[in-house]
């Protein structure tokens, strides 16, 4: 029986003290999940017993203890010096003849009797202290890829041993008061997947920013996966909704094309790996097909389900994967429990909110938000800093770290940062992972942060405004609000959310809302699609070379313009629908005004000039117009895809600014032409009640719809006869005017009479709790408010419901 090595398939989750968390997980999956179709590359393990024996054989124990005891770990210069000394001692150590022979015998067995030793293996560290309940030691140690030949293998193993004493690992253990010799190191020698000519990346079975538990988040790029982990590139990102995927729906709800600037491949000669520029044709297309995205997501769910049952509690997973470029086969190469959001208390929500009205004038740059906090501080730009000089910089607590990409050896100073900003990286890169663990906001993938932000600049870093992280010049005022969801009272009137952007949908999914009362398509078109819909379809005939070039660049990764529009719109709608599934999500068809559409790329070719766009060519009147009908058809196709292909049958559509019943019927005719028919597959259609004719003819409209949703903004405008965009009459604008309230009261009565649902999605209830109370008294079926008004609206409704109950009780007694 071997003393120091064992087959990877022999390890199981109960062997963490012997093989470390990473290897125990790989062995467990090889045994239990391979029969379920999950593929894991084979390998063998050098146990922690071998590590301790190596330390003992080379008389290193006391030498290491002496170095650490005589070092001030909080002093970065001393930490760096101590780490260098310890690693050098380990790297200069010798394997005993017995241990070396056993390692090489296992290596030869892995490669086979006719093994080609020019084919590399991955040499992965696996610490025995990984994935503890109160600390995550995962990722602290090193991995070496494409190691070829016996001598290089032995050197890589010693380098793994030495990585137990990197500066970051020493500092991390000290901060958790964890004994340096209470941790052992095991090493996995694993067959390489040929992702150097394929694809690789990281996947989480949880949304890494919000903790939304029903999503699989995938980051991927060409070549070996190390560049994604380092944050050296901006990868592709894919999101899949787990519950519907389990039911057989291809529920991909997001695809974002990353730049994928470089890729890591096998090196020549003695060079294990090298980095080259990614060919343009690869950078401009998604690295995974839809089938691969879904297969990987299914495997992620299988792994999560298995570990959840194994641990007896929900266990979201952090997974590394690779696609072999030669065979096209997908493999899982690592899996560990996620240790940030899975440990959070979900009843408590901390909300950061920018309060400065003119903040948009101060925006310096944007990137990918990590976390949901806001921080103010002084920039410390580390661009060009060699990692061995990190101890020489005067980085003060509260400074904001700005760099091309973070280095793992910088973690001791990252602890001092109030925020982190990088040019490169995605949501699963090193900077993002460390920032989450430290609880500081980070913005990654900013492209030009190191050029624009100079040491000494004072900036505000905001990750509280959706998926886009924003860097503001100077100090921008913000508030921090603590919400205890367990303190929210029970109410009878359903409160829904107005969700403007898909980017914030997951952020508010934990609020106890009863669905979404208003999701605006125009926001998705403006921010996701970014081109006038008709310009997308007709740009080839416009003789505008700049516009055509812009459109071709924008739709990179998609087969054609219409597919781009339909998929991007469907992803935006589906992401909101996923956050609140199975509750209703009411999606309003586009309601751009001509001046808003005009300003989009290509809009000038299709939009007329209007004196008052507020009451012009908008809403329903566009949908059946020959000048816009094709664009509306793409909206219908996107909704059909969301409901029937992706499986989100909780999506309800709403028609805005519909002036007459005949106009409503004309819209239905166009919807039918594009395969979207009211009542078919359960499709409900609501009418935005925002024009006086909608109220006056409510009983006639009610014969053709499934519900009304009061748009109090436009209703107030048209009842009071004022332009709500005009500052000259802004003082007269009041949704609580008696005339407006009377219109709303009449609509509710008519809807009740016709047995049709009626809710409200305008701004009034969000701004004025007393207006929400008026609606409850009138018998409204639901109230939809902006997220920042959700809590106060619930309390206001509780107050009026209690009063109504008291009055009812008194009347019964009398």
DRENNUKOL-390901 format. One record per residue (C-alpha): x, y negated, z. Coordinates in steps of 0.05 Angstrom, whole numbers, plus 5000, padded with zeros to 4 digits. Example, Ala and Ser with C-alpha at 12.3 -4.5 7.8 and 13.67 -1.06 7.14 Angstrom:
BEGIN
524650905156;527350215143;
! end
This chain:
BEGIN
500050005000;502749314981;504948865038;504648195003;500148254941;493248484924;488748494863;484347874856;478248334851;480048634919;479147974955;472447754984;469547175023;471447495088;478847465071;480046715077;485446795130;489147255084;488046965015;485346255026;478645955007;479845894933;482346604923;476946894969;471746554926;474746804861;475147514886;468047484913;465447254845;469447774807;466248314850;459048054855;457747574797;461247914739;455448414735;450847804727;454747574666;459347054698;466347154671;472547024714;479747144689;483247714725;489547624766;493147814831;494247474897;500447334938;497447325009;498546825065;502547375100;507647305044;508046555056;509146625131;514347175118;517846725068;518146165119;520746655171;525846985124;528946305109;528746055181;524645455162;519445435218;523445035269;526844605216;520044375190;517444255261;523543835278;522743405216;515343265229;516343135304;521742615290;517642265237;512341715243;507141985195;503541305193;509840995165;509441125090;516941095080;518341595136;512642035111;515542045041;522442205067;519942765113;515743075058;521643075009;526043425060;521043965076;519344115004;526644154986;527844655041;522145105016;524145044943;531245244960;528945854998;529946574974;524947144967;526847785002;528448354954;522148724976;517548124965;520547944898;519948654872;512648694894;511048034860;514348234795;511048924795;504248604802;505948104748;507948654700;501549034715;497348414701;500748294635;499949034614;504949554590;505849174525;504948494556;507447884518;510947484572;510946874528;503546824545;502846404607;499246494673;496245994721;499445964789;494345684838;495245484911;489845714959;490245465031;487145835090;484145185116;479945005055;472544835061;472144755136;465544465162;468543805183;474143725132;475543915060;482844135050;481144364979;485344034925;490943854972;495744354941;498544444872;497044874811;501945044756;499445214686;502345634630;507945944670;511846434627;516946944650;519147224716;524046674738;519046124724;513746514760;517946564823;519745824820;512345634811;510446054873;515645694915;513145024889;506145234911;508845404980;512244714982;505844364962;503144535031;507543955053;506143425002;505642735033;498142735025;497343425057;501643245117;497842585126;491142935118;492543465170;495142945218;488942525210;484643125228;489443345283;490144015249;496544395264;501444445206;502745175221;495445335231;494845325155;497545875112;498245885037;496246424988;497746404914;493546664856;497046884793;491546874741;491146994666;490646344628;484446184588;486545894521;483145234535;489244894507;486045014440;479044994471;475344594523;475444544599;472744144656;469044094722;461844224741;457844074804;451144374824;449243704855;449442984832;456042744859;453842024870;446842084901;446542794928;440542944883;440343704889;436643904826;442043704775;448144034746;453543514729;458743734677;464943354657;468943634599;474443494548;479043844499;485144204524;487044414595;482844124650;488343784690;487443104657;480243074680;482143234751;487742724749;483142194721;487742084661;482042094611;474641904605;471142574594;464342744564;458842804615;452743244613;446943304662;442043894665;435743944707;436044594746;428744754762;426344734690;432645094665;430845664712;424045684678;427245754609;427045034585;433344724553;433044154602;439243744584;437443054609;443842674595;449642694546;454942144549;460642144500;467342014533;473541744499;477642374514;483841974496;488842534507;489043284517;493843754552;496344354513;501644894519;508744634511;514344924469;520645244496;521545134570;516144604573;509944914606;504944384584;505043744545;500143174532;498342954462;493342454433;486542754419;484942754344;479842234326;474842754300;474843074369;474442424408;468242224369;464242874382;461743224443;466443764468;460844254485;454844494444;447944494475;448245254481;454845204518;452144664565;446145104582;450345744590;455045384637;449245084676;446045764685;452646034712;453145434759;446245594786;447846334793;454046154834;450245644877;444646134890;449546684910;453346254959;446945964987;444546675004;451546855029;451946265077;444646255097;443845525078;444045095016;451045104987;452244644927;458444814889;464544474857;466744904798;472344884746;471045214679;474445334612;472545544542;477645984506;478945664439;480846324407;474746724428;469746184444;468546534511;466646124572;470146274639;469746024711;476745914737;475145624806;469245514853;468645194921;463044894964;461744154955;463243815022;460843095017;453343035002;451543735027;453443505098;449542855097;443342715138;437942625085;432942275132;437441665136;438541225076;443440645075;441940155019;446739614995;443439054957;446438454920;442737834942;446237284902;441637064846;447036794798;451737384805;451437544730;455636924717;461337234757;461837924724;469038094706;468538814683;464539454688;465940204694;463140834724;460440754795;462741244849;458441204911;453140674926;456740164969;459239454960;465939184983;469538514982;477138454985;483738244956;486438594894;492938984899;494839184828;499239814827;500039854752;506840144733;508640324804;512840964808;509741434859;516341514897;516140764911;509140764940;511840685011;515240024992;508939634975;505439185026;498439475018;494139185074;487839495104;481839235065;485739115001;482539364936;486939864898;487339734823;491240224780;491340604714;489641254752;490941474823;496341974842;495042494896;501242254933;497941574942;492441854987;495741585051;495040865026;488240994993;485641085064;487040335075;483240115013;476339795018;475139994945;478740324887;478640124813;481940514756;482540424681;481541164667;477641744696;470642024703;466042194761;470042824779;477142544775;481942494834;480241764849;472841914851;473542534895;477942174946;473541554946;467441974963;471042325018;473641665047;466741345040;469240754999;466340504933;470340634870;469640434797;473240894748;473940864672;474240104669;479240104611;482539424625;482239334700;489739294709;490138744656;484438324683;485438384758;491738084788;494538204858;491637684904;485037604866;478937624910;473338054881;466938414900;466239144879;459039374872;456840094863;449739954886;446739774818;446040454784;451240854746;455040244723;459939984774;460839224770;466738794790;464938074808;469637484815;469937224886;465337394943;458237584923;453237604980;449938264995;445938605050;446339295081;439739605101;438740235142;432440645129;430041205173;425141595129;422541965190;419741305216;415441195155;408041245173;403141715139;398441345092;392641545047;394041084988;399541384943;405540934934;409441034869;415840724843;417240244786;423840514758;427040034709;433240444693;434541184688;441241034721;437940914789;432741474785;436841984826;438741444876;431541354897;429142074888;429642204963;424441664978;417641974992;414341654931;408642004896;411641924827;413241344780;407840844763;411940484711;418040684670;419440194614;421840464548;424639794527;429839834582;432240494555;432240244483;436039614503;441239954548;441840654520;440540574446;442839844439;440639754367;434039514338;430040154320;428339934249;435639724238;437740424256;433140704203;434140194148;441239914157;443740244093;439139794052;441039144087;447839044054;450838864122;457439234126;458939004197;452139244222;452939924187;459940004216;457339834286;451640334279;456140894254;460740774314;454940754363;451741404340;458341794343;456942504368;449942534336;448042804268;444042204244;440741554265;433841834280;436742414321;440841904360;434741484377;430342074395;435642424438;437941794475;430841584490;428842284511;434842324558;432941674591;425641874600;427542574623;432342334675;426841924709;421942504701;426942984733;427942534794;420442574811;418343244781;412843504786;409642834806;406942394750;411741934714;408041414674;412341194615;410240564579;411440544505;416039974484;413539274496;419038824469;417038134447;419637884379;424837424411;427538014452;427938484393;431037934350;437137914395;438738654387;443738854333;440038844267;433938514298;434337894255;432438294193;425938544222;423238034272;419137424252;419736764287;413836634335;411936004373;409636414433;412137134432;408637264499;402037304463;404537504394;406838144359;408038604418;405439244449;400039634412;399739164353;406639394331;405240144333;400440184274;403739624235;407239854172;413139404192;414339804256;410540454250;416640884235;420140634298;414140794340;414041474309;421041594338;418341404407;412741924399;417742454377;422142304438;416242374486;414043024451;421143294460;421243104534;414543434548;414444044503;421744234492;425043994555;419044184598;417343534633;409843584630;409343084687;410542524636;404442084623;404641564568;401840864573;399840374519;401439644534;398239004510;392439334474;387238794457;381339194431;378339884433;379239944358;386539784366;387140344417;384140834367;388940604313;394740744360;391941444372;391741574297;399241414291;400841824353;397142414322;401242344258;407542434298;405143034338;403242674402;395842794415;392042604478;389643234514;394243704476;398844074524;395843664580;398142984554;394842414591;394541704563;393841094607;392240384586;396039794613;390539334639;393638654630;389038284582;382238004603;378938414548;381539044583;377538844644;371338584609;370839204565;373639684617;367740164610;368840214535;376340314542;375140834596;371741294546;378341394510;383641414565;385641794628;387341204671;388540454678;394840144706;394139414723;399738974696;398838394743;404437974712;401137894644;394137914672;395737314715;398736954655;392537054612;387336944665;390536284686;392336094615;399735964626;406336214596;410036574652;416536444616;415535694621;418735334680;414034744668;408035124695;411535614740;408535284802;401635494779;403436224770;400236614828;397937334825;393837214888;389536684855;382136824866;380836884791;386237424783;383837804845;376737784819;378938084752;382638634789;376638774834;372038824774;376739304739;377239764799;369639774804;368939944730;374240484733;370840804794;364240794758;367241144697;371041644741;377741414713;383941314755;386440614767;393140394795;397539784793;404739714770;405538964768;410338554812;404938294859;404838864910;412438874911;412938144927;406938054973;404838575025;398238205035;396738314960;397939054970;393039035028;387838704984;388639264933;387539794987;381339445011;378639454939;379840204934;385740244886;387940954871;395440824874;400440254881;407140264845;412639804871;419939664859;424740084902;426839494945;419539384965;417740104979;418740105055;415139445069;409339635023;408240295060;408039925127;403239405098;398539945072;398740305138;396639665173;390639545128;388540285128;388440275204;384139645203;379339955153;378840575196;377340155258;371939775220;368940415194;368740725264;365440105293;360140095238;358540825252;358040695327;353440095314;
! end
